[in-house]
């Protein structure tokens, strides 16, 4: 039986009541004037839900008085943590506290499922969303960069570290490599996200002194995404790792989301032709 909640500003229905095509359509309609629209289709929505552990029964659609969808909010859950994503309201329906109704429902769903914290990201410049999150008690953690690199960019003077040994990581070893991570990635690039995206490749670098580090990434048909990095040793090793990736995929576009602005790998990416496209602020609410 469909679980319907009535809020003073709208009727809330679990997102599980809709198929992926409908969810994608609702989401796209809420983003027509968004800073970065990021449109989705049914296949993309299904992939997104699976890869990021979206709990559709803890995610919500808000309806107007006529029963038409006018907003959406999705909640990912991993152990005792939750993640709010894809929150949006139709432009014509804003100002009616529908975003607050969605926030209230997702927060309650997270607490009911034993979560101790909720995190999210907001694009820099999206002041209405940021004000909503601050008013709900969320606080800033850090700035995250979304960066891109066109194919065949910045490969003429790689400044390789010839003292290091570079080897591909066997597919069967990638999960073990990711289990050794010591960084603090955003939800999009946590190890469960990468493993659920699949199609992972990687390289390991070993220095003359026996130190080891690595890079793992998702190799799509036309685009490289979802990078994870091992411990930072020095610039020349990091550059050699990245150069190995782009030498393997010279015709692939690259998009890396949520690179911490203070990551030591970011200057290396810039030296190989990466450019920032926009910035997100990561925020958290603790119970």
MARBARO-311788 format. One record per residue (C-alpha): residue in three letters; x, y, z; residue number from 1. Coordinates in steps of 0.001 Angstrom, whole numbers, padded with zeros to 6 digits. Example, Ala and Ser with C-alpha at 12.3 -4.5 7.8 and 13.67 -1.06 7.14 Angstrom:
<nodes>
 code       x       y       z pos
  Ala  012300 -004500  007800   1
  Ser  013670 -001060  007140   2
</nodes>
This chain:
<nodes>
 code       x       y       z pos
  Unk  000000  000000  000000   1
  Unk  001349  003431 -000938   2
  Unk  002498  005419  002108   3
  Unk  001189  008978  001677   4
  Unk  002136  011757  004060   5
  Unk  000242  015030  004225   6
  Unk  002236  018162  004971   7
  Unk  000885  021696  005324   8
  Unk  002589  022564  002047   9
  Unk  001857  019464 -000012  10
  Unk  001256  015732 -000233  11
  Unk  004340  013511 -000005  12
  Unk  004510  010139 -001754  13
  Unk  007449  007691 -001541  14
  Unk  009558  007760 -004694  15
  Unk  009216  003971 -004825  16
  Unk  005669  004541 -006140  17
  Unk  007139  005785 -009453  18
  Unk  009144  004039 -012145  19
  Unk  012561  005285 -013235  20
  Unk  011221  007094 -016308  21
  Unk  008754  009058 -014182  22
  Unk  011412  009872 -011585  23
  Unk  013735  011152 -014299  24
  Unk  010972  013299 -015793  25
  Unk  010067  014824 -012429  26
  Unk  013717  015512 -011664  27
  Unk  014361  017100 -015074  28
  Unk  011299  019337 -014722  29
  Unk  012607  020702 -011419  30
  Unk  015997  021544 -012971  31
  Unk  015002  023473 -016107  32
  Unk  016492  026703 -014701  33
  Unk  019176  025161 -012522  34
  Unk  022768  026420 -012521  35
  Unk  023934  022996 -013757  36
  Unk  020844  021059 -015014  37
  Unk  022432  017560 -015335  38
  Unk  019431  015955 -017116  39
  Unk  018640  012266 -016650  40
  Unk  016733  009524 -018484  41
  Unk  015251  006302 -017117  42
  Unk  018438  004268 -017602  43
  Unk  020581  006938 -016010  44
  Unk  018188  007265 -013067  45
  Unk  018213  003515 -012469  46
  Unk  022006  003491 -012559  47
  Unk  022157  006440 -010178  48
  Unk  019821  004788 -007663  49
  Unk  021834  001550 -007716  50
  Unk  025319  003073 -007589  51
  Unk  024612  005535 -004791  52
  Unk  022426  003332 -002578  53
  Unk  019340  005493 -002963  54
  Unk  016527  004203 -000751  55
  Unk  013432  004941 -002833  56
  Unk  011121  004193  000084  57
  Unk  012947  006926  002040  58
  Unk  012908  009348 -000921  59
  Unk  009873  011458 -001730  60
  Unk  007786  013120 -004424  61
  Unk  005689  016110 -003392  62
  Unk  002319  016573 -005130  63
  Unk  000206  019665 -005662  64
  Unk -003494  019844 -004805  65
  Unk -004340  018204 -008128  66
  Unk -002065  015234 -007469  67
  Unk  000620  016309 -009952  68
  Unk  004317  015878 -009025  69
  Unk  005942  019234 -008336  70
  Unk  009082  018285 -006395  71
  Unk  011500  015498 -005575  72
  Unk  014081  014621 -002948  73
  Unk  016200  011460 -002833  74
  Unk  017957  009874  000121  75
  Unk  020943  007538  000012  76
  Unk  021661  005355  003042  77
  Unk  024894  003577  003981  78
  Unk  025163  002072  007450  79
  Unk  024425  004948  009865  80
  Unk  024894  007745  007326  81
  Unk  022435  009329  004902  82
  Unk  022897  011542  001845  83
  Unk  020373  013974  000375  84
  Unk  020497  014369 -003396  85
  Unk  018400  015363 -006421  86
  Unk  016335  017801 -004334  87
  Unk  014271  020135 -006485  88
  Unk  010916  021870 -006891  89
  Unk  009256  023111 -010087  90
  Unk  010035  026810 -010649  91
  Unk  006317  027664 -010644  92
  Unk  005864  026021 -007233  93
  Unk  008760  027542 -005322  94
  Unk  008099  029711 -002317  95
  Unk  005471  027325 -000915  96
  Unk  007867  025548  001489  97
  Unk  007774  022364 -000584  98
  Unk  011541  022041 -000316  99
  Unk  011206  022220  003469 100
  Unk  008504  019529  003393 101
  Unk  010847  017247  001441 102
  Unk  013709  017988  003840 103
  Unk  011517  017195  006844 104
  Unk  010399  013873  005347 105
  Unk  013911  012756  004387 106
  Unk  015394  013786  007722 107
  Unk  012724  011835  009576 108
  Unk  013253  008821  007297 109
  Unk  017005  008931  007974 110
  Unk  016579  009104  011755 111
  Unk  013989  006299  011687 112
  Unk  016515  004080  009884 113
  Unk  019159  004635  012546 114
  Unk  021305  007192  010718 115
  Unk  023483  009433  012859 116
  Unk  024283  012012  010210 117
  Unk  023027  013366  006891 118
  Unk  025316  014879  004298 119
  Unk  024757  016685  001016 120
  Unk  026415  018964 -001504 121
  Unk  025167  022295 -002808 122
  Unk  026507  024061 -005893 123
  Unk  028266  027334 -005141 124
  Unk  025936  030153 -006131 125
  Unk  022718  028259 -005411 126
  Unk  021831  030589 -002573 127
  Unk  018179  029492 -002050 128
  Unk  019223  025861 -001550 129
  Unk  022124  026852  000677 130
  Unk  019847  028999  002855 131
  Unk  017416  026071  003134 132
  Unk  020163  023737  004298 133
  Unk  021615  026225  006789 134
  Unk  018147  026856  008238 135
  Unk  017874  023097  008788 136
  Unk  021105  022981  010766 137
  Unk  023563  021822  008089 138
  Unk  027118  023141  008402 139
  Unk  029942  023387  005879 140
  Unk  032628  020739  005723 141
  Unk  034715  021652  002668 142
  Unk  034720  022858 -000921 143
  Unk  034602  020218 -003668 144
  Unk  035588  020821 -007286 145
  Unk  033986  019334 -010375 146
  Unk  036747  019262 -013001 147
  Unk  037079  018227 -016634 148
  Unk  039802  017454 -019112 149
  Unk  039223  017254 -022865 150
  Unk  040907  014416 -024793 151
  Unk  044544  014800 -025799 152
  Unk  045221  017682 -023425 153
  Unk  048466  018408 -021616 154
  Unk  050391  015306 -022670 155
  Unk  053421  016845 -024362 156
  Unk  055616  017358 -021280 157
  Unk  054476  014918 -018599 158
  Unk  057600  015154 -016413 159
  Unk  057476  011441 -015658 160
  Unk  059171  009966 -012616 161
  Unk  061476  007425 -014264 162
  Unk  062568  006035 -010889 163
  Unk  059124  004578 -010172 164
  Unk  057632  001355 -011481 165
  Unk  054168  001680 -013002 166
  Unk  051937 -001411 -013307 167
  Unk  048270 -001904 -014178 168
  Unk  046083 -003144 -011331 169
  Unk  044418 -006483 -012058 170
  Unk  040607 -006177 -012032 171
  Unk  040334 -008811 -009297 172
  Unk  042608 -006714 -007054 173
  Unk  040733 -003414 -007312 174
  Unk  038314 -004071 -004444 175
  Unk  041248 -004880 -002138 176
  Unk  043074 -001738 -003275 177
  Unk  040011  000396 -002561 178
  Unk  039689 -001193  000874 179
  Unk  043087  000315  001743 180
  Unk  041916  003904  001217 181
  Unk  042832  006447  003869 182
  Unk  041235  009496  002245 183
  Unk  037785  010930  003001 184
  Unk  035905  010937 -000305 185
  Unk  032475  012403 -000922 186
  Unk  029499  010058 -001304 187
  Unk  029909  010035 -005095 188
  Unk  033428  008671 -004907 189
  Unk  033288  006396 -001893 190
  Unk  034411  002845 -002587 191
  Unk  030853  001418 -002653 192
  Unk  029963  003966 -005341 193
  Unk  032964  003025 -007470 194
  Unk  032428 -000709 -007100 195
  Unk  028753 -000379 -008000 196
  Unk  029576  001693 -011078 197
  Unk  031941 -001066 -012222 198
  Unk  034221 -000977 -015273 199
  Unk  037098 -000009 -013009 200
  Unk  040706  000237 -014120 201
  Unk  043784  001309 -012232 202
  Unk  047544  001738 -011984 203
  Unk  049920  001230 -009105 204
  Unk  053197  003098 -008692 205
  Unk  056106  001740 -006650 206
  Unk  059053  003994 -005833 207
  Unk  062681  002909 -005613 208
  Unk  062284  003038 -001817 209
  Unk  059328  000639 -001928 210
  Unk  056569  003190 -001293 211
  Unk  053333  002457 -003136 212
  Unk  050382  004454 -004311 213
  Unk  047697  004044 -006950 214
  Unk  044832  005471 -008952 215
  Unk  041526  003691 -009706 216
  Unk  038875  005061 -012079 217
  Unk  035730  004182 -013995 218
  Unk  036431  003735 -017716 219
  Unk  033225  004429 -019618 220
  Unk  032898  004158 -023362 221
  Unk  033632  007837 -024012 222
  Unk  034376  009300 -020596 223
  Unk  036556  008596 -017563 224
  Unk  034927  009308 -014196 225
  Unk  034957  008363 -010498 226
  Unk  038646  008587 -009647 227
  Unk  040088  007366 -006352 228
  Unk  043668  008012 -005324 229
  Unk  046082  006298 -002988 230
  Unk  048421  008130 -000604 231
  Unk  050135  011183 -002068 232
  Unk  053890  010574 -002192 233
  Unk  055197  013398 -004368 234
  Unk  054188  015400 -007428 235
  Unk  056208  013408 -009946 236
  Unk  054609  010118 -008875 237
  Unk  051105  011583 -008974 238
  Unk  051766  013061 -012416 239
  Unk  053098  009739 -013705 240
  Unk  049972  007928 -012494 241
  Unk  047667  010429 -014190 242
  Unk  049747  010398 -017349 243
  Unk  049461  006594 -017487 244
  Unk  045671  006881 -017338 245
  Unk  045463  009394 -020177 246
  Unk  047990  007529 -022277 247
  Unk  045728  004468 -021993 248
  Unk  042630  006504 -022954 249
  Unk  043818  009320 -025266 250
  Unk  040395  009838 -026872 251
  Unk  038354  009874 -023662 252
  Unk  036883  012958 -022105 253
  Unk  037413  013051 -018327 254
  Unk  035075  014376 -015644 255
  Unk  035979  014047 -011979 256
  Unk  033389  015146 -009450 257
  Unk  034005  016343 -005915 258
  Unk  037775  016702 -005840 259
  Unk  038570  018325 -002472 260
  Unk  039813  021842 -003181 261
  Unk  042852  021216 -000962 262
  Unk  043733  017842 -002510 263
  Unk  047433  017573 -003391 264
  Unk  046333  015865 -006602 265
  Unk  044496  018949 -007872 266
  Unk  047659  020895 -008913 267
  Unk  048812  017750 -010733 268
  Unk  045505  017552 -012601 269
  Unk  045862  021210 -013588 270
  Unk  049329  020543 -014992 271
  Unk  047778  017883 -017244 272
  Unk  045040  020099 -018619 273
  Unk  042196  019779 -016104 274
  Unk  039989  022817 -015593 275
  Unk  037406  023515 -012847 276
  Unk  033808  023745 -014064 277
  Unk  032038  024521 -010806 278
  Unk  032354  024156 -007039 279
  Unk  030155  022422 -004495 280
  Unk  030051  022928 -000749 281
  Unk  029769  019696  001212 282
  Unk  027555  020045  004290 283
  Unk  026533  017789  007165 284
  Unk  023871  017537  009843 285
  Unk  024495  015384  012922 286
  Unk  021683  013956  014962 287
</nodes>
